């Protein structure tokens, strides 16, 4: 899939490149399309807000900016990006594709991604409507059972219960999104290991669909920071944690509190914005960090160690900042490896399956006659 295109007229080359881009992303596009279709059906059935354009402007503007910068950097540095592999230290350097081929393979992903993420946000923002939050007390009790009769945040407090440590862990929590975006961008442009690339993209879609949507709808919970707001008739076991976080915010800014306030306001208004929606179980922060770790260990030891440390700190941050019960992260860490293995089987079929060659046989025949 990474060999050079045969020399022919530009129209034929473009057709072959489009064919190969669709081949490389076939199962990713398949699962994303199913998810988007189900999202439309769910919104229609429950009569909830739905939009495919929540992230479109933001995502497309970011993608265009990155691609334009990369293009000019590549031209000024004598096709630098055609010689430097993305996350592939130790791999064979022969047969590298030029930047235009990387972008062509990435194009279907970047067209579908904003639609996919917009669908996710549309569903997530309506979890409380579809299945009202009712399991927070259950997860609080499970958390105590798993941690010797105390909440997990109390076990972390002797280590992280200092304002400067809390502010630092809040920055790590926020770093999750740019890290995720960088990994997705790099993998999308990474054509040297097509099976691993396809495995990650398929697992990424399934993680958001299975854990972030299906499991979140069934295991509807708001999280410790919203416990008192969701259940005002019950004593709030997380009030001491939230009181400490507000005290720490007086010394060092804890941006997590601003994000939590914004989420609750958007939840009450019932409008769709990028990043809206309240859902604790399972933790998508931990799930994506776990997915990144599985990928990193397949790439190299140093990246694997770094990704493992980031996973641990992400789990700690979700609990210490009141976003999640510890069990939310544990569930994600158990489920993601299963999704990863399943995605690997699908990726093998996607890249090496004979059905792809058969499906595109007519196109190959037309290109040969062109």
Long-range contacts (C-beta under 8 A, 24 or more apart in sequence): 1-191, 1-194, 1-351, 2-95, 2-97, 2-191, 2-192, 2-194, 3-95, 4-95, 5-101, 8-367, 8-370, 9-370, 11-370, 12-367, 12-370, 15-363, 15-366, 15-367, 15-370, 16-364, 16-367, 17-101, 17-104, 18-104, 19-360, 19-363, 19-364, 20-104, 20-105, 21-104, 21-105, 21-107, 21-108, 22-108, 23-356, 23-360, 24-105, 24-191, 24-194, 24-197, 24-198, 24-350, 24-351, 25-105, 25-108, 25-109, 25-198, 25-201, 26-350, 26-356, 27-198, 27-202, 27-346, 27-347, 27-349, 27-350, 28-108, 28-109, 28-112, 28-198, 28-201, 28-202, 28-205, 28-350, 29-108, 29-112, 31-202, 31-205, 31-206, 31-209, 32-112, 32-115, 32-116, 32-205, 33-112, 35-116, 35-119, 35-120, 35-205, 35-208, 35-209, 35-213, 36-115, 36-116, 36-119, 39-119, 39-120, 39-122, 39-123, 39-213, 40-119, 42-123, 42-130, 43-122, 43-123, 43-126, 46-126, 46-129, 46-130, 48-122, 48-126, 48-129, 48-130, 49-122, 49-125, 49-126, 49-270, 49-271, 49-272, 50-119, 50-122, 51-118, 51-122, 51-272, 52-115, 52-118, 52-119, 53-114, 53-118, 54-117, 54-118, 54-121, 54-122, 54-272, 54-273, 54-274, 55-114, 55-117, 55-118, 55-121, 55-274, 56-114, 56-115, 56-118, 58-114, 58-274, 59-110, 59-113, 59-114, 59-117, 60-110, 60-114, 62-181, 63-110, 66-185, 67-103, 70-99, 71-99, 71-103, 74-99, 85-190, 85-192, 86-186, 86-187, 86-189, 86-190, 86-192, 87-186, 87-187, 87-190, 87-299, 87-303, 88-190, 88-192, 88-193, 88-299, 89-299, 89-300, 90-300, 91-192, 91-193, 96-192, 97-191, 101-191, 102-189, 102-191, 103-189, 105-188, 105-189, 105-191, 106-188, 106-189, 109-188, 109-201, 110-188, 113-184, 116-205, 116-208, 117-208, 120-208, 120-212, 120-213, 121-272, 121-274, 121-275, 121-276, 121-277, 122-272, 123-213, 123-217, 123-277, 124-212, 124-213, 124-216, 124-276, 124-277, 124-278, 124-279, 125-266, 125-267, 125-270, 125-272, 125-276, 125-277, 126-277, 127-216, 127-217, 127-220, 127-277, 127-278, 127-279, 128-220, 128-222, 128-267, 128-278, 130-217, 131-217, 131-218, 131-220, 132-220, 133-220, 133-221, 133-222, 133-226, 133-230, 133-278, 134-220, 134-221, 135-219, 135-220, 135-221, 135-281, 136-221, 136-222, 136-223, 136-224, 136-226, 136-227, 136-230, 136-231, 136-280, 137-231, 137-234, 138-221, 139-221, 139-280, 139-281, 139-325, 139-327, 139-328, 140-224, 140-227, 140-237, 140-325, 142-325, 142-327, 143-325, 143-326, 143-327, 146-326, 146-327, 146-330, 147-326, 151-237, 151-238, 151-241, 152-319, 152-325, 152-326, 153-224, 153-238, 153-241, 153-319, 153-320, 153-322, 156-316, 156-319, 156-320, 157-241, 157-244, 157-320, 160-316, 160-320, 161-244, 162-248, 163-247, 163-248, 163-251, 163-252, 164-251, 164-252, 166-244, 166-245, 166-248, 166-252, 166-254, 166-320, 166-321, 167-248, 167-252, 167-253, 167-254, 169-313, 169-316, 169-317, 169-320, 169-321, 170-254, 170-255, 170-256, 170-317, 170-321, 171-255, 172-310, 172-313, 172-314, 172-317, 173-256, 173-285, 173-314, 173-317, 173-318, 173-321, 173-323, 174-255, 174-256, 176-285, 176-288, 176-289, 176-314, 179-292, 179-310, 180-288, 180-292, 183-292, 183-295, 187-295, 194-351, 195-344, 195-347, 195-348, 195-351, 195-352, 196-295, 196-298, 196-347, 198-346, 198-347, 198-350, 198-351, 199-340, 199-343, 199-344, 199-346, 199-347, 200-291, 200-295, 200-343, 202-343, 202-346, 202-347, 202-350, 203-291, 203-294, 203-336, 203-339, 203-340, 203-342, 203-343, 203-344, 204-288, 204-291, 206-339, 206-342, 206-343, 207-284, 207-287, 207-288, 207-291, 207-336, 207-339, 208-284, 210-335, 210-339, 211-282, 211-284, 211-287, 211-331, 211-332, 211-335, 211-336, 211-339, 212-279, 212-282, 212-284, 212-287, 215-281, 215-282, 215-331, 215-335, 216-279, 216-281, 216-282, 219-281, 219-282, 220-279, 220-281, 221-279, 221-280, 221-281, 221-325, 221-328, 222-278, 222-279, 222-280, 223-278, 223-279, 223-280, 223-322, 223-323, 223-324, 223-325, 223-328, 224-280, 224-322, 224-323, 224-324, 224-325, 225-260, 225-321, 225-322, 225-323, 226-260, 226-264, 226-278, 229-264, 238-322, 241-322, 242-322, 245-321, 245-322, 254-321, 256-321, 256-322, 256-323, 260-322, 260-323, 280-323, 280-324, 280-325, 280-328, 281-324, 281-325, 281-327, 281-328, 281-331, 282-328, 282-329, 282-331, 282-332, 282-335, 283-315, 283-318, 283-323, 283-324, 283-328, 283-329, 283-331, 283-332, 284-332, 285-314, 285-317, 285-318, 285-323, 285-324, 285-329, 286-311, 286-314, 286-315, 286-318, 286-324, 286-328, 286-329, 286-332, 286-333, 287-332, 287-333, 287-335, 287-336, 289-314, 289-315, 290-332, 290-333, 290-336, 290-337, 291-336, 291-339, 291-340, 294-336, 294-337, 294-340
